[in-house]
Amino acid sequence: MPLSDVRVVECGQVIAGPLTGTFLGDLGADVVKVEPHRGELFRTDRRQLDGEPFNPGFELYNRNKRSLSLDLKADAGQESLHDLVEVADVFVQNWPPGVAERLGADYETLSEVNEDLVYVHVTGFGETGPLAKNPGMDTVVQHVSGFTSLMGDGLDEGPPIRSQSSLGDVYAAYSAALSAIAALRHVDRGGEGQKVDVSLLESLVHNVDAAFEYYNNLDEVPAAGGRNTFSQPDMLYGAAEAADGYVVVALLLYSDRIWEAYCDLLGREDLREEERYRTEEGRLEDASKLSRIFEGWLVEQPADEAVEAMNAAGIPAAHVNDIREAAELDHLAERGTFVDVDHPRYGELTLTDTPLDLSETPPSIRRHAPLLGEHSREVLEEVGYDDATLDRLVEAGVLEQR
């Protein structure tokens, strides 16, 4: 696998840090997750599975790792971490600024231990700037970034709403993993190790459909587009009602091809002949009217027939699914989106497979999310610790083994 010779030490918690390590693990890296004796913050019992405590998110975001439970507040724990880092390629953490310094795990300290180390720090707001020391959970960043101002229809009473996907965390993890791989490439070509400073805020700001380009270049302040897009709020670009349920339609009126399909499907030669509708500018000026006409046709059609007819005509459309309906899609089954993974506590779990893909060296889920301290002795044995030393660490409360 592409990263099978890469060793990663990850001190991640919740989503952004752990998912960074997970992506590297999906690509073959040996990822050691270092946790305190109580476990990292996301080892919470959100549900039960067969009578055992179960957090689905932890299992998903911590696949392909081994767990080492180490007290980093103890000098001996920090020494063990340094021993691991000395032979590692990447170190990942998403503690708030200042925590790494207190634990002897800051960039300056670890880069002296290993000058080739790629050091990845993921935070809510980055290491510098007025907000750097503020708590930066995903929900905080979604609101600070302006993202939540684009959610909903802009008319509802009550507070802004967050996305039910932790988008700041996820975007940051992708950014951090990609940056780490680029930094590894730099080391492979004879360069030095370096720090990766990725924030949830900047990762989310980059990925809101160029909202900030509208503001910074055009002085437009995008607002909630509802089911549609904020850039064209009058153009149908979301869910609409058919005779027996909702379907999603991307009625891209700026596309000549889709406009022709619109007229063909509705049998509206009169609209096709309208002079002002021969240009995208004219159609977009009347986007609200043209969308209402289309929805008037759609609401009379059975959903199955409407979706088939729209796609055949060239207008992107699909059924609107809930999670159960999406999980049961034949398409996802054929794509192998869900995989069964052996687990020492649950017997077997079904996880969503990695979204990464390579044709010749495919990423894969090879390990379940580890139990806390499952590999503590194993990991330290690999860097030269003998049984007597390990026993002393256990007796001193520095090392937890399970």
Stockholm file with secondary structure:
# STOCKHOLM 1.0

chainA/1-402         MPLSDVRVVECGQVIAGPLTGTFLGDLGADVVKVEPHRGELFRTDRRQLDGEPFNPGFELYNRNKRSLSLDLKADAGQESLHDLVEVADVFVQNWPPGVAERLGADYETLSEVNEDLVYVHVTGFGETGPLAKNPGMDTVVQHVSGFTSLMGDGLDEGPPIRSQSSLGDVYAAYSAALSAIAALRHVDRGGEGQKVDVSLLESLVHNVDAAFEYYNNLDEVPAAGGRNTFSQPDMLYGAAEAADGYVVVALLLYSDRIWEAYCDLLGREDLREEERYRTEEGRLEDASKLSRIFEGWLVEQPADEAVEAMNAAGIPAAHVNDIREAAELDHLAERGTFVDVDHPRYGELTLTDTPLDLSETPPSIRRHAPLLGEHSREVLEEVGYDDATLDRLVEAGVLEQR
#=GR chainA/1-402 SS CTTTTCEEEEECCTTHHHHHHHHHHHTTCEEEEEECTTCCTTCCCCEEETTEEECHHHHHHTCSEEEEEECTTSHHHHHHHHHHHHTCSEEEECCCTTHHHHTTCSHHHHHHHCTTCEEEEEESSCSSSTTTTSCCCHHHHHHHTTGGGGSSCSCCSSCCCCCSSCHHHHHHHHHHHHHHHHHHHHHHTTCCCEEEEEEHHHHHHHTSTTHHHHHHHHCCCCCCCTTSBTTBTTSCEEEEEETTEEEEEECCTTCHHHHHHHHHHHTCHHHHHCGGGGSHHHHHHTHHHHHHHHHHHHTTSCHHHHHHHHHHHTCCEEECCCHHHHHTCHHHHHHTCEEEEEETTTEEEEEECCSCCCSSSCCCCCSCCCCTTTTHHHHHHTTTCCHHHHHHHHHTTSEECC
#=GC SS_cons         CTTTTCEEEEECCTTHHHHHHHHHHHTTCEEEEEECTTCCTTCCCCEEETTEEECHHHHHHTCSEEEEEECTTSHHHHHHHHHHHHTCSEEEECCCTTHHHHTTCSHHHHHHHCTTCEEEEEESSCSSSTTTTSCCCHHHHHHHTTGGGGSSCSCCSSCCCCCSSCHHHHHHHHHHHHHHHHHHHHHHTTCCCEEEEEEHHHHHHHTSTTHHHHHHHHCCCCCCCTTSBTTBTTSCEEEEEETTEEEEEECCTTCHHHHHHHHHHHTCHHHHHCGGGGSHHHHHHTHHHHHHHHHHHHTTSCHHHHHHHHHHHTCCEEECCCHHHHHTCHHHHHHTCEEEEEETTTEEEEEECCSCCCSSSCCCCCSCCCCTTTTHHHHHHTTTCCHHHHHHHHHTTSEECC
//
